Amino acid sequence: MATFEDFQKLDMRVGEIIRTEAFPKARKPAYKLWVDFGEDIGIKQSSAQITDCYELNELIGKQVLGVINFPPMQVADFRSEVLVMGVYSEQGVVLIEPQQKVKKGDRLG
């Protein structure tokens, strides 16, 4: 069972998607995302399996929640540096977003 201390080790922040690309080299359908986590953290890349619920053009400007302190993962020819969080649902993966616009880099707490 995870403890509260385990949860506190995760650094989950709000970022804004600023760039997207199709990712045909990924084994499972995915997009390449560039997410801006603000001045202190900067822009991080992520491979996200969200193609069932989102079109590339609708993702730009969307605020998302991401885990920024996992080790980077190589996905095909792309280095995924952050885990963008979503919910596995019947229609596919749905991104977790703040209900109101918040500052880039704000921490889940």
Secondary structure as UniProt FT lines:
FT   HELIX           4..8
FT   STRAND          12..22
FT   TURN            24..25
FT   STRAND          31..36
FT   TURN            39..41
FT   STRAND          43..48
FT   TURN            51..53
FT   HELIX           56..59
FT   TURN            60..61
FT   STRAND          63..67
FT   STRAND          73..75
FT   TURN            76..77
FT   STRAND          78..80
FT   STRAND          83..84
FT   STRAND          86..89
FT   TURN            90..91
FT   STRAND          92..95
FT   TURN            104..105
//
